Amino acid sequence: MAENNMYKEGERNFRKLFGDARVDPVLNNVNQFDDEFHRFLLEYCFGELWGREGLPWKQRSLNNLCLLIGLNRPNEYETHLRGAVRNGCTMEEIKETLLQVTVYAGIPAGAEAFKIANKVFEEEGVNVNGDA
């Protein structure tokens, strides 16, 4: 896979958002079949889009959570929820986002989103009870 400047910026952003432990297995398993998909993902999604200055990363993360819940993509939602926590989205911001999505995408989508969020928060050490 040929690397250019946008690819390199995309990889930096991908790593910043998800961390080396999650990115390395993805990039180390690129093969001839899916290499163009990964190039597209890094150059355009994480290079061009996430590299833009028009929205802060927290807002981009919250937008992604809305879309992924509404599209019923629980695996990608979980991944982006971890990214949202890594780039500073608070539990309160995520909760309010999930409540709004529940109204527009439906109770089943919201229930699944909260279930996954509780799992991710526990794994990431986020205190969901508000006590110190």
Chimera marker file (.cmm) of the C-alpha trace (Angstrom):
<marker_set name="trace">
<marker id="1" x="0.000" y="0.000" z="0.000" r="1" g="1" b="0" radius="0.5"/>
<marker id="2" x="1.620" y="3.246" z="-1.141" r="1" g="1" b="0" radius="0.5"/>
<marker id="3" x="1.821" y="5.884" z="1.571" r="1" g="1" b="0" radius="0.5"/>
<marker id="4" x="1.433" y="9.597" z="0.924" r="1" g="1" b="0" radius="0.5"/>
<marker id="5" x="1.131" y="12.603" z="3.237" r="1" g="1" b="0" radius="0.5"/>
<marker id="6" x="-2.642" y="12.232" z="3.671" r="1" g="1" b="0" radius="0.5"/>
<marker id="7" x="-2.213" y="8.532" z="4.435" r="1" g="1" b="0" radius="0.5"/>
<marker id="8" x="0.395" y="9.389" z="7.092" r="1" g="1" b="0" radius="0.5"/>
<marker id="9" x="-1.830" y="12.067" z="8.632" r="1" g="1" b="0" radius="0.5"/>
<marker id="10" x="-4.717" y="9.613" z="8.578" r="1" g="1" b="0" radius="0.5"/>
<marker id="11" x="-2.662" y="6.983" z="10.380" r="1" g="1" b="0" radius="0.5"/>
<marker id="12" x="-1.598" y="9.560" z="13.003" r="1" g="1" b="0" radius="0.5"/>
<marker id="13" x="-5.228" y="10.576" z="13.550" r="1" g="1" b="0" radius="0.5"/>
<marker id="14" x="-6.393" y="6.937" z="13.596" r="1" g="1" b="0" radius="0.5"/>
<marker id="15" x="-3.816" y="6.164" z="16.291" r="1" g="1" b="0" radius="0.5"/>
<marker id="16" x="-4.646" y="9.306" z="18.280" r="1" g="1" b="0" radius="0.5"/>
<marker id="17" x="-8.334" y="8.441" z="18.301" r="1" g="1" b="0" radius="0.5"/>
<marker id="18" x="-8.142" y="4.694" z="18.984" r="1" g="1" b="0" radius="0.5"/>
<marker id="19" x="-4.642" y="4.028" z="20.348" r="1" g="1" b="0" radius="0.5"/>
<marker id="20" x="-1.852" y="1.780" z="19.110" r="1" g="1" b="0" radius="0.5"/>
<marker id="21" x="-3.272" y="-1.312" z="20.833" r="1" g="1" b="0" radius="0.5"/>
<marker id="22" x="-6.408" y="-1.130" z="18.668" r="1" g="1" b="0" radius="0.5"/>
<marker id="23" x="-4.802" y="0.180" z="15.479" r="1" g="1" b="0" radius="0.5"/>
<marker id="24" x="-1.799" y="-2.147" z="15.209" r="1" g="1" b="0" radius="0.5"/>
<marker id="25" x="-3.864" y="-5.334" z="14.781" r="1" g="1" b="0" radius="0.5"/>
<marker id="26" x="-5.944" y="-3.656" z="12.065" r="1" g="1" b="0" radius="0.5"/>
<marker id="27" x="-2.989" y="-2.346" z="10.075" r="1" g="1" b="0" radius="0.5"/>
<marker id="28" x="-0.870" y="-5.452" z="10.606" r="1" g="1" b="0" radius="0.5"/>
<marker id="29" x="-3.588" y="-7.598" z="9.034" r="1" g="1" b="0" radius="0.5"/>
<marker id="30" x="-4.090" y="-5.607" z="5.828" r="1" g="1" b="0" radius="0.5"/>
<marker id="31" x="-3.929" y="-7.925" z="2.833" r="1" g="1" b="0" radius="0.5"/>
<marker id="32" x="-4.049" y="-7.636" z="-0.939" r="1" g="1" b="0" radius="0.5"/>
<marker id="33" x="-7.852" y="-7.934" z="-0.916" r="1" g="1" b="0" radius="0.5"/>
<marker id="34" x="-8.585" y="-5.089" z="1.527" r="1" g="1" b="0" radius="0.5"/>
<marker id="35" x="-5.541" y="-2.832" z="1.159" r="1" g="1" b="0" radius="0.5"/>
<marker id="36" x="-7.409" y="-0.286" z="-0.992" r="1" g="1" b="0" radius="0.5"/>
<marker id="37" x="-10.209" y="-0.119" z="1.597" r="1" g="1" b="0" radius="0.5"/>
<marker id="38" x="-7.674" y="0.644" z="4.330" r="1" g="1" b="0" radius="0.5"/>
<marker id="39" x="-5.931" y="3.227" z="2.153" r="1" g="1" b="0" radius="0.5"/>
<marker id="40" x="-9.314" y="4.890" z="1.558" r="1" g="1" b="0" radius="0.5"/>
<marker id="41" x="-10.118" y="4.716" z="5.276" r="1" g="1" b="0" radius="0.5"/>
<marker id="42" x="-6.843" y="6.303" z="6.339" r="1" g="1" b="0" radius="0.5"/>
<marker id="43" x="-6.541" y="8.930" z="3.600" r="1" g="1" b="0" radius="0.5"/>
<marker id="44" x="-10.115" y="10.145" z="3.372" r="1" g="1" b="0" radius="0.5"/>
<marker id="45" x="-11.813" y="9.269" z="6.636" r="1" g="1" b="0" radius="0.5"/>
<marker id="46" x="-9.002" y="9.875" z="9.118" r="1" g="1" b="0" radius="0.5"/>
<marker id="47" x="-6.762" y="12.097" z="6.982" r="1" g="1" b="0" radius="0.5"/>
<marker id="48" x="-9.111" y="14.390" z="5.066" r="1" g="1" b="0" radius="0.5"/>
<marker id="49" x="-12.205" y="14.348" z="7.304" r="1" g="1" b="0" radius="0.5"/>
<marker id="50" x="-10.782" y="13.973" z="10.820" r="1" g="1" b="0" radius="0.5"/>
<marker id="51" x="-7.954" y="16.312" z="9.795" r="1" g="1" b="0" radius="0.5"/>
<marker id="52" x="-10.354" y="19.181" z="9.067" r="1" g="1" b="0" radius="0.5"/>
<marker id="53" x="-10.560" y="22.071" z="11.516" r="1" g="1" b="0" radius="0.5"/>
<marker id="54" x="-14.281" y="22.830" z="11.119" r="1" g="1" b="0" radius="0.5"/>
<marker id="55" x="-15.399" y="20.698" z="14.086" r="1" g="1" b="0" radius="0.5"/>
<marker id="56" x="-13.604" y="19.707" z="17.265" r="1" g="1" b="0" radius="0.5"/>
<marker id="57" x="-12.897" y="15.990" z="17.613" r="1" g="1" b="0" radius="0.5"/>
<marker id="58" x="-15.341" y="15.699" z="20.517" r="1" g="1" b="0" radius="0.5"/>
<marker id="59" x="-18.162" y="16.853" z="18.243" r="1" g="1" b="0" radius="0.5"/>
<marker id="60" x="-17.067" y="14.521" z="15.452" r="1" g="1" b="0" radius="0.5"/>
<marker id="61" x="-17.149" y="11.646" z="17.948" r="1" g="1" b="0" radius="0.5"/>
<marker id="62" x="-20.625" y="12.537" z="19.191" r="1" g="1" b="0" radius="0.5"/>
<marker id="63" x="-21.847" y="12.819" z="15.589" r="1" g="1" b="0" radius="0.5"/>
<marker id="64" x="-20.434" y="9.370" z="14.843" r="1" g="1" b="0" radius="0.5"/>
<marker id="65" x="-22.146" y="7.886" z="17.878" r="1" g="1" b="0" radius="0.5"/>
<marker id="66" x="-25.494" y="9.221" z="16.654" r="1" g="1" b="0" radius="0.5"/>
<marker id="67" x="-25.016" y="7.856" z="13.169" r="1" g="1" b="0" radius="0.5"/>
<marker id="68" x="-23.716" y="4.460" z="14.190" r="1" g="1" b="0" radius="0.5"/>
<marker id="69" x="-26.522" y="3.917" z="16.692" r="1" g="1" b="0" radius="0.5"/>
<marker id="70" x="-29.127" y="4.989" z="14.128" r="1" g="1" b="0" radius="0.5"/>
<marker id="71" x="-27.587" y="2.728" z="11.477" r="1" g="1" b="0" radius="0.5"/>
<marker id="72" x="-27.503" y="-0.225" z="13.908" r="1" g="1" b="0" radius="0.5"/>
<marker id="73" x="-23.742" y="-0.713" z="13.687" r="1" g="1" b="0" radius="0.5"/>
<marker id="74" x="-22.933" y="-1.858" z="17.260" r="1" g="1" b="0" radius="0.5"/>
<marker id="75" x="-19.336" y="-2.937" z="16.574" r="1" g="1" b="0" radius="0.5"/>
<marker id="76" x="-18.385" y="0.391" z="14.997" r="1" g="1" b="0" radius="0.5"/>
<marker id="77" x="-20.392" y="2.243" z="17.678" r="1" g="1" b="0" radius="0.5"/>
<marker id="78" x="-18.375" y="0.499" z="20.404" r="1" g="1" b="0" radius="0.5"/>
<marker id="79" x="-15.115" y="1.357" z="18.658" r="1" g="1" b="0" radius="0.5"/>
<marker id="80" x="-16.079" y="5.012" z="18.232" r="1" g="1" b="0" radius="0.5"/>
<marker id="81" x="-17.396" y="5.188" z="21.788" r="1" g="1" b="0" radius="0.5"/>
<marker id="82" x="-13.925" y="4.193" z="22.999" r="1" g="1" b="0" radius="0.5"/>
<marker id="83" x="-12.515" y="6.901" z="20.720" r="1" g="1" b="0" radius="0.5"/>
<marker id="84" x="-14.964" y="9.427" z="22.144" r="1" g="1" b="0" radius="0.5"/>
<marker id="85" x="-13.789" y="8.637" z="25.682" r="1" g="1" b="0" radius="0.5"/>
<marker id="86" x="-10.128" y="8.885" z="24.554" r="1" g="1" b="0" radius="0.5"/>
<marker id="87" x="-10.600" y="12.296" z="22.991" r="1" g="1" b="0" radius="0.5"/>
<marker id="88" x="-12.383" y="13.875" z="25.933" r="1" g="1" b="0" radius="0.5"/>
<marker id="89" x="-16.126" y="13.325" z="25.581" r="1" g="1" b="0" radius="0.5"/>
<marker id="90" x="-17.563" y="13.278" z="29.075" r="1" g="1" b="0" radius="0.5"/>
<marker id="91" x="-19.961" y="10.683" z="30.380" r="1" g="1" b="0" radius="0.5"/>
<marker id="92" x="-22.607" y="13.420" z="30.584" r="1" g="1" b="0" radius="0.5"/>
<marker id="93" x="-22.100" y="14.439" z="26.926" r="1" g="1" b="0" radius="0.5"/>
<marker id="94" x="-22.328" y="10.823" z="25.839" r="1" g="1" b="0" radius="0.5"/>
<marker id="95" x="-25.424" y="10.204" z="27.969" r="1" g="1" b="0" radius="0.5"/>
<marker id="96" x="-27.207" y="13.239" z="26.516" r="1" g="1" b="0" radius="0.5"/>
<marker id="97" x="-26.239" y="12.133" z="23.006" r="1" g="1" b="0" radius="0.5"/>
<marker id="98" x="-27.632" y="8.644" z="23.624" r="1" g="1" b="0" radius="0.5"/>
<marker id="99" x="-30.862" y="10.028" z="25.065" r="1" g="1" b="0" radius="0.5"/>
<marker id="100" x="-31.396" y="12.191" z="21.997" r="1" g="1" b="0" radius="0.5"/>
<marker id="101" x="-30.620" y="9.300" z="19.657" r="1" g="1" b="0" radius="0.5"/>
<marker id="102" x="-33.089" y="7.120" z="21.570" r="1" g="1" b="0" radius="0.5"/>
<marker id="103" x="-35.880" y="9.565" z="20.742" r="1" g="1" b="0" radius="0.5"/>
<marker id="104" x="-35.033" y="9.727" z="17.047" r="1" g="1" b="0" radius="0.5"/>
<marker id="105" x="-33.742" y="6.188" z="16.387" r="1" g="1" b="0" radius="0.5"/>
<marker id="106" x="-36.014" y="4.284" z="18.770" r="1" g="1" b="0" radius="0.5"/>
<marker id="107" x="-35.981" y="2.590" z="22.150" r="1" g="1" b="0" radius="0.5"/>
<marker id="108" x="-34.295" y="-0.645" z="20.947" r="1" g="1" b="0" radius="0.5"/>
<marker id="109" x="-31.418" y="1.353" z="19.439" r="1" g="1" b="0" radius="0.5"/>
<marker id="110" x="-31.083" y="3.417" z="22.616" r="1" g="1" b="0" radius="0.5"/>
<marker id="111" x="-31.238" y="0.376" z="24.880" r="1" g="1" b="0" radius="0.5"/>
<marker id="112" x="-28.432" y="-1.313" z="22.912" r="1" g="1" b="0" radius="0.5"/>
<marker id="113" x="-26.390" y="1.911" z="22.927" r="1" g="1" b="0" radius="0.5"/>
<marker id="114" x="-26.652" y="2.290" z="26.717" r="1" g="1" b="0" radius="0.5"/>
<marker id="115" x="-25.827" y="-1.404" z="27.224" r="1" g="1" b="0" radius="0.5"/>
<marker id="116" x="-22.668" y="-1.105" z="25.119" r="1" g="1" b="0" radius="0.5"/>
<marker id="117" x="-21.767" y="2.212" z="26.780" r="1" g="1" b="0" radius="0.5"/>
<marker id="118" x="-21.954" y="0.667" z="30.250" r="1" g="1" b="0" radius="0.5"/>
<marker id="119" x="-19.635" y="-2.149" z="29.095" r="1" g="1" b="0" radius="0.5"/>
<marker id="120" x="-17.162" y="0.299" z="27.522" r="1" g="1" b="0" radius="0.5"/>
<marker id="121" x="-17.233" y="2.658" z="30.506" r="1" g="1" b="0" radius="0.5"/>
<marker id="122" x="-16.483" y="-0.249" z="32.854" r="1" g="1" b="0" radius="0.5"/>
<marker id="123" x="-13.599" y="-1.433" z="30.664" r="1" g="1" b="0" radius="0.5"/>
<marker id="124" x="-12.219" y="2.104" z="30.298" r="1" g="1" b="0" radius="0.5"/>
<marker id="125" x="-12.496" y="2.859" z="34.020" r="1" g="1" b="0" radius="0.5"/>
<marker id="126" x="-15.202" y="5.506" z="33.705" r="1" g="1" b="0" radius="0.5"/>
<marker id="127" x="-17.134" y="5.895" z="36.969" r="1" g="1" b="0" radius="0.5"/>
<marker id="128" x="-20.816" y="5.729" z="35.979" r="1" g="1" b="0" radius="0.5"/>
<marker id="129" x="-22.079" y="6.307" z="39.544" r="1" g="1" b="0" radius="0.5"/>
<marker id="130" x="-20.572" y="9.756" z="40.029" r="1" g="1" b="0" radius="0.5"/>
<marker id="131" x="-18.977" y="8.891" z="43.363" r="1" g="1" b="0" radius="0.5"/>
<marker id="132" x="-15.275" y="9.365" z="43.887" r="1" g="1" b="0" radius="0.5"/>
<link id1="1" id2="2" r="1" g="1" b="0" radius="0.2"/>
<link id1="2" id2="3" r="1" g="1" b="0" radius="0.2"/>
<link id1="3" id2="4" r="1" g="1" b="0" radius="0.2"/>
<link id1="4" id2="5" r="1" g="1" b="0" radius="0.2"/>
<link id1="5" id2="6" r="1" g="1" b="0" radius="0.2"/>
<link id1="6" id2="7" r="1" g="1" b="0" radius="0.2"/>
<link id1="7" id2="8" r="1" g="1" b="0" radius="0.2"/>
<link id1="8" id2="9" r="1" g="1" b="0" radius="0.2"/>
<link id1="9" id2="10" r="1" g="1" b="0" radius="0.2"/>
<link id1="10" id2="11" r="1" g="1" b="0" radius="0.2"/>
<link id1="11" id2="12" r="1" g="1" b="0" radius="0.2"/>
<link id1="12" id2="13" r="1" g="1" b="0" radius="0.2"/>
<link id1="13" id2="14" r="1" g="1" b="0" radius="0.2"/>
<link id1="14" id2="15" r="1" g="1" b="0" radius="0.2"/>
<link id1="15" id2="16" r="1" g="1" b="0" radius="0.2"/>
<link id1="16" id2="17" r="1" g="1" b="0" radius="0.2"/>
<link id1="17" id2="18" r="1" g="1" b="0" radius="0.2"/>
<link id1="18" id2="19" r="1" g="1" b="0" radius="0.2"/>
<link id1="19" id2="20" r="1" g="1" b="0" radius="0.2"/>
<link id1="20" id2="21" r="1" g="1" b="0" radius="0.2"/>
<link id1="21" id2="22" r="1" g="1" b="0" radius="0.2"/>
<link id1="22" id2="23" r="1" g="1" b="0" radius="0.2"/>
<link id1="23" id2="24" r="1" g="1" b="0" radius="0.2"/>
<link id1="24" id2="25" r="1" g="1" b="0" radius="0.2"/>
<link id1="25" id2="26" r="1" g="1" b="0" radius="0.2"/>
<link id1="26" id2="27" r="1" g="1" b="0" radius="0.2"/>
<link id1="27" id2="28" r="1" g="1" b="0" radius="0.2"/>
<link id1="28" id2="29" r="1" g="1" b="0" radius="0.2"/>
<link id1="29" id2="30" r="1" g="1" b="0" radius="0.2"/>
<link id1="30" id2="31" r="1" g="1" b="0" radius="0.2"/>
<link id1="31" id2="32" r="1" g="1" b="0" radius="0.2"/>
<link id1="32" id2="33" r="1" g="1" b="0" radius="0.2"/>
<link id1="33" id2="34" r="1" g="1" b="0" radius="0.2"/>
<link id1="34" id2="35" r="1" g="1" b="0" radius="0.2"/>
<link id1="35" id2="36" r="1" g="1" b="0" radius="0.2"/>
<link id1="36" id2="37" r="1" g="1" b="0" radius="0.2"/>
<link id1="37" id2="38" r="1" g="1" b="0" radius="0.2"/>
<link id1="38" id2="39" r="1" g="1" b="0" radius="0.2"/>
<link id1="39" id2="40" r="1" g="1" b="0" radius="0.2"/>
<link id1="40" id2="41" r="1" g="1" b="0" radius="0.2"/>
<link id1="41" id2="42" r="1" g="1" b="0" radius="0.2"/>
<link id1="42" id2="43" r="1" g="1" b="0" radius="0.2"/>
<link id1="43" id2="44" r="1" g="1" b="0" radius="0.2"/>
<link id1="44" id2="45" r="1" g="1" b="0" radius="0.2"/>
<link id1="45" id2="46" r="1" g="1" b="0" radius="0.2"/>
<link id1="46" id2="47" r="1" g="1" b="0" radius="0.2"/>
<link id1="47" id2="48" r="1" g="1" b="0" radius="0.2"/>
<link id1="48" id2="49" r="1" g="1" b="0" radius="0.2"/>
<link id1="49" id2="50" r="1" g="1" b="0" radius="0.2"/>
<link id1="50" id2="51" r="1" g="1" b="0" radius="0.2"/>
<link id1="51" id2="52" r="1" g="1" b="0" radius="0.2"/>
<link id1="52" id2="53" r="1" g="1" b="0" radius="0.2"/>
<link id1="53" id2="54" r="1" g="1" b="0" radius="0.2"/>
<link id1="54" id2="55" r="1" g="1" b="0" radius="0.2"/>
<link id1="55" id2="56" r="1" g="1" b="0" radius="0.2"/>
<link id1="56" id2="57" r="1" g="1" b="0" radius="0.2"/>
<link id1="57" id2="58" r="1" g="1" b="0" radius="0.2"/>
<link id1="58" id2="59" r="1" g="1" b="0" radius="0.2"/>
<link id1="59" id2="60" r="1" g="1" b="0" radius="0.2"/>
<link id1="60" id2="61" r="1" g="1" b="0" radius="0.2"/>
<link id1="61" id2="62" r="1" g="1" b="0" radius="0.2"/>
<link id1="62" id2="63" r="1" g="1" b="0" radius="0.2"/>
<link id1="63" id2="64" r="1" g="1" b="0" radius="0.2"/>
<link id1="64" id2="65" r="1" g="1" b="0" radius="0.2"/>
<link id1="65" id2="66" r="1" g="1" b="0" radius="0.2"/>
<link id1="66" id2="67" r="1" g="1" b="0" radius="0.2"/>
<link id1="67" id2="68" r="1" g="1" b="0" radius="0.2"/>
<link id1="68" id2="69" r="1" g="1" b="0" radius="0.2"/>
<link id1="69" id2="70" r="1" g="1" b="0" radius="0.2"/>
<link id1="70" id2="71" r="1" g="1" b="0" radius="0.2"/>
<link id1="71" id2="72" r="1" g="1" b="0" radius="0.2"/>
<link id1="72" id2="73" r="1" g="1" b="0" radius="0.2"/>
<link id1="73" id2="74" r="1" g="1" b="0" radius="0.2"/>
<link id1="74" id2="75" r="1" g="1" b="0" radius="0.2"/>
<link id1="75" id2="76" r="1" g="1" b="0" radius="0.2"/>
<link id1="76" id2="77" r="1" g="1" b="0" radius="0.2"/>
<link id1="77" id2="78" r="1" g="1" b="0" radius="0.2"/>
<link id1="78" id2="79" r="1" g="1" b="0" radius="0.2"/>
<link id1="79" id2="80" r="1" g="1" b="0" radius="0.2"/>
<link id1="80" id2="81" r="1" g="1" b="0" radius="0.2"/>
<link id1="81" id2="82" r="1" g="1" b="0" radius="0.2"/>
<link id1="82" id2="83" r="1" g="1" b="0" radius="0.2"/>
<link id1="83" id2="84" r="1" g="1" b="0" radius="0.2"/>
<link id1="84" id2="85" r="1" g="1" b="0" radius="0.2"/>
<link id1="85" id2="86" r="1" g="1" b="0" radius="0.2"/>
<link id1="86" id2="87" r="1" g="1" b="0" radius="0.2"/>
<link id1="87" id2="88" r="1" g="1" b="0" radius="0.2"/>
<link id1="88" id2="89" r="1" g="1" b="0" radius="0.2"/>
<link id1="89" id2="90" r="1" g="1" b="0" radius="0.2"/>
<link id1="90" id2="91" r="1" g="1" b="0" radius="0.2"/>
<link id1="91" id2="92" r="1" g="1" b="0" radius="0.2"/>
<link id1="92" id2="93" r="1" g="1" b="0" radius="0.2"/>
<link id1="93" id2="94" r="1" g="1" b="0" radius="0.2"/>
<link id1="94" id2="95" r="1" g="1" b="0" radius="0.2"/>
<link id1="95" id2="96" r="1" g="1" b="0" radius="0.2"/>
<link id1="96" id2="97" r="1" g="1" b="0" radius="0.2"/>
<link id1="97" id2="98" r="1" g="1" b="0" radius="0.2"/>
<link id1="98" id2="99" r="1" g="1" b="0" radius="0.2"/>
<link id1="99" id2="100" r="1" g="1" b="0" radius="0.2"/>
<link id1="100" id2="101" r="1" g="1" b="0" radius="0.2"/>
<link id1="101" id2="102" r="1" g="1" b="0" radius="0.2"/>
<link id1="102" id2="103" r="1" g="1" b="0" radius="0.2"/>
<link id1="103" id2="104" r="1" g="1" b="0" radius="0.2"/>
<link id1="104" id2="105" r="1" g="1" b="0" radius="0.2"/>
<link id1="105" id2="106" r="1" g="1" b="0" radius="0.2"/>
<link id1="106" id2="107" r="1" g="1" b="0" radius="0.2"/>
<link id1="107" id2="108" r="1" g="1" b="0" radius="0.2"/>
<link id1="108" id2="109" r="1" g="1" b="0" radius="0.2"/>
<link id1="109" id2="110" r="1" g="1" b="0" radius="0.2"/>
<link id1="110" id2="111" r="1" g="1" b="0" radius="0.2"/>
<link id1="111" id2="112" r="1" g="1" b="0" radius="0.2"/>
<link id1="112" id2="113" r="1" g="1" b="0" radius="0.2"/>
<link id1="113" id2="114" r="1" g="1" b="0" radius="0.2"/>
<link id1="114" id2="115" r="1" g="1" b="0" radius="0.2"/>
<link id1="115" id2="116" r="1" g="1" b="0" radius="0.2"/>
<link id1="116" id2="117" r="1" g="1" b="0" radius="0.2"/>
<link id1="117" id2="118" r="1" g="1" b="0" radius="0.2"/>
<link id1="118" id2="119" r="1" g="1" b="0" radius="0.2"/>
<link id1="119" id2="120" r="1" g="1" b="0" radius="0.2"/>
<link id1="120" id2="121" r="1" g="1" b="0" radius="0.2"/>
<link id1="121" id2="122" r="1" g="1" b="0" radius="0.2"/>
<link id1="122" id2="123" r="1" g="1" b="0" radius="0.2"/>
<link id1="123" id2="124" r="1" g="1" b="0" radius="0.2"/>
<link id1="124" id2="125" r="1" g="1" b="0" radius="0.2"/>
<link id1="125" id2="126" r="1" g="1" b="0" radius="0.2"/>
<link id1="126" id2="127" r="1" g="1" b="0" radius="0.2"/>
<link id1="127" id2="128" r="1" g="1" b="0" radius="0.2"/>
<link id1="128" id2="129" r="1" g="1" b="0" radius="0.2"/>
<link id1="129" id2="130" r="1" g="1" b="0" radius="0.2"/>
<link id1="130" id2="131" r="1" g="1" b="0" radius="0.2"/>
<link id1="131" id2="132" r="1" g="1" b="0" radius="0.2"/>
</marker_set>
